[in-house]
């Protein structure tokens, strides 16, 4: 479906599965983190399944859920931090290698007046460091944002401080991307090429969501 990106004053991008082909990297990192810290294959897979079900949501509540619901323990701050540290180490190498979306620079060239930003479930400092190293940060003139704040909180904050100017578009690949951006009053387009949402076709049809294959498909 054709999306007229030229009409938007702000374009908000999710990171994993949109700017970077990193969903598989994240899945693998969750599994390896759980295994490293003593999980059985079944326990590690339960964490992966939870991550996929709640795509776009921060790693912080996912590890709290895992410790509480799978390991049947009361999560302490120290234990959650141990998982966060192990996950960060596991994921950084993969993020430096994963593919960058084709057409990103061309789309930036076609929307020179639009404000661009990233709003991700990933760790904010991790994203900022990664985008500098991979020469992507300059594209996103309005900032790179992530957890521990969630997407609802980030979008609300950036609207209130005037960083999101309407009309605004959110480009995402998860159910939470759609839900949070809709609550914030942004238009939404779903990118299908790299999504890890298993039932994305049914979800998008049910909610009448505009779908395109990838970033390159948005170039006009």
C-alpha positions in Angstrom: 0.0 0.0 0.0 1.3 3.4 -0.9 2.2 5.7 2.0 2.8 9.4 1.4 5.7 10.0 3.7 6.3 13.4 2.3 3.3 14.8 4.2 4.8 14.0 7.6 6.6 16.5 9.8 7.9 13.8 12.1 8.9 10.2 11.3 9.5 7.9 14.2 11.3 4.6 13.6 11.4 1.5 15.7 14.9 0.0 15.7 14.9 -3.8 15.6 13.2 -5.1 12.5 12.9 -1.7 11.0 16.3 0.1 10.9 18.2 -3.0 11.6 17.6 -6.7 10.8 18.2 -7.5 14.4 15.1 -9.4 15.6 16.9 -12.8 15.2 19.9 -11.4 17.0 17.8 -10.4 20.0 16.0 -13.8 20.0 19.4 -15.6 20.0 20.7 -13.3 22.7 17.7 -14.0 25.1 18.2 -17.7 24.6 22.0 -17.6 25.2 21.6 -15.3 28.2 19.2 -17.7 29.9 21.4 -20.7 29.2 24.5 -18.9 30.4 22.8 -18.3 33.7 21.7 -21.8 34.2 18.5 -22.3 32.3 17.3 -25.5 30.7 16.5 -25.4 27.0 12.8 -25.3 27.9 13.3 -22.4 30.3 15.4 -20.5 27.8 12.7 -21.1 25.1 10.0 -19.8 27.5 11.9 -16.5 27.7 12.3 -16.3 23.9 8.6 -17.0 23.5 7.7 -14.3 25.9 10.0 -11.8 24.2 8.4 -12.6 20.8 4.9 -12.3 22.2 5.7 -8.9 23.7 7.9 -7.5 20.9 8.9 -3.9 21.2 8.7 -3.9 25.0 11.9 -3.4 27.1 14.1 -6.2 28.2 13.7 -5.1 31.8 10.2 -6.3 32.5 10.9 -9.4 30.4 13.6 -10.6 32.7 11.5 -9.8 35.8 8.8 -11.9 34.3 11.2 -14.7 33.5 12.7 -14.9 37.0 9.2 -14.7 38.6 7.1 -16.9 36.3 9.6 -19.4 34.9 12.2 -19.7 37.6 9.6 -19.2 40.3 11.8 -16.9 42.3 11.3 -13.4 43.7 13.4 -11.2 41.4 15.9 -9.1 43.2 17.4 -6.0 41.7 20.9 -7.6 41.7 19.6 -10.7 39.9 17.7 -8.7 37.3 20.9 -6.7 36.7 22.9 -9.9 36.2 20.6 -10.9 33.4 20.6 -7.4 31.9 24.4 -7.3 31.9 24.7 -10.8 30.4 22.2 -9.9 27.7 23.9 -6.6 26.8 27.2 -8.5 26.3 25.5 -11.1 24.1 23.6 -8.7 21.9 26.3 -6.1 21.2 28.3 -8.3 18.9 25.3 -9.3 16.9 24.1 -5.7 16.5 27.4 -4.6 15.0 27.0 -7.3 12.3 23.3 -7.2 11.4 22.0 -5.7 8.1 21.0 -2.0 7.9 17.8 -1.3 6.0 18.2 -0.6 2.4 17.0 2.8 1.3 17.4 4.5 4.6 19.6 7.3 3.2 17.4 7.7 0.1 14.3 8.1 2.3 16.2 10.7 4.4 17.1 12.6 1.3 13.4 12.6 0.2 12.2 13.9 3.6 14.7 16.7 4.3 12.3 18.8 6.3 11.0 16.0 8.5 12.2 15.4 12.0 13.5 11.8 12.3 13.8 9.9 15.6 14.1 6.3 16.9 11.8 5.1 19.7 12.9 1.6 20.6 12.4 -1.0 23.3 16.1 -1.5 23.3 18.4 0.1 25.9 18.8 3.8 25.1 22.6 4.1 25.7 23.2 0.9 23.8 21.3 2.2 20.8 23.1 5.6 20.9 26.5 3.9 21.0 25.6 1.5 18.3 24.2 4.1 15.9 27.4 6.2 16.3 29.6 3.2 15.6 27.5 2.2 12.5 27.3 5.8 11.2 23.5 6.0 11.5 23.1 8.6 14.3 23.3 11.6 11.9 20.1 10.5 10.2 18.0 10.9 13.3 18.2 14.6 14.1 15.5 14.5 16.7 17.1 11.8 18.9 17.5 8.1 19.7 15.3 7.0 22.6 14.9 3.7 24.4 14.5 1.9 27.7 14.2 2.0 30.6 11.4 4.3 29.6 8.8 2.5 27.5 7.4 3.6 24.1 4.3 5.1 25.6 6.3 7.2 28.0 8.8 8.3 25.4 6.1 9.3 22.9 4.2 11.2 25.5 7.3 13.0 26.7 8.5 13.9 23.2 5.0 15.2 22.3 4.9 17.4 25.4 8.3 18.9 24.8 7.6 19.7 21.2 10.0 17.2 19.6 7.1 15.3 17.8 5.4 17.7 15.4 2.2 16.5 13.7 1.3 15.0 11.3 3.6 12.3 12.5 4.2 8.7 11.4 5.5 5.7 13.3 7.3 3.0 11.3 7.2 -0.3 13.3 7.1 -4.1 13.1 5.3 -5.1 16.3 1.9 -5.1 17.9 3.2 -2.8 20.7 4.6 -0.4 18.1 1.1 0.0 16.6 -0.6 0.2 20.0 1.7 2.8 21.6 1.9 5.0 18.5 -1.9 4.9 18.1 -2.4 5.9 21.7 -0.1 8.8 21.0 -2.0 9.9 18.0 0.6 9.0 15.3 -0.2 7.4 12.0 1.3 3.9 11.7 2.8 1.7 9.0 3.8 -1.9 9.6 7.0 -3.2 8.0 6.6 -6.9 7.3 10.0 -8.0 5.9 11.9 -8.5 9.2 9.1 -8.8 11.7 9.1 -11.7 14.2 5.3 -11.4 14.9 4.0 -14.8 13.8 0.4 -13.7 13.1 1.2 -10.3 11.7 -1.0 -10.7 8.7 -4.1 -11.4 10.8 -3.3 -8.6 13.2 -2.8 -6.1 10.5 -6.0 -7.1 8.7 -8.0 -7.0 11.9 -6.9 -3.5 12.7 -6.8 -2.3 9.1 -3.1 -1.4 9.4 -1.1 -0.1 6.4 1.6 -2.7 5.5 4.7 -2.3 3.4 7.6 -4.7 2.9 10.5 -2.6 4.1 12.0 0.9 4.4 12.9 0.9 0.7 9.2 0.4 -0.1 8.5 3.9 1.4 10.6 5.7 -1.1 8.5 7.6 -3.6 
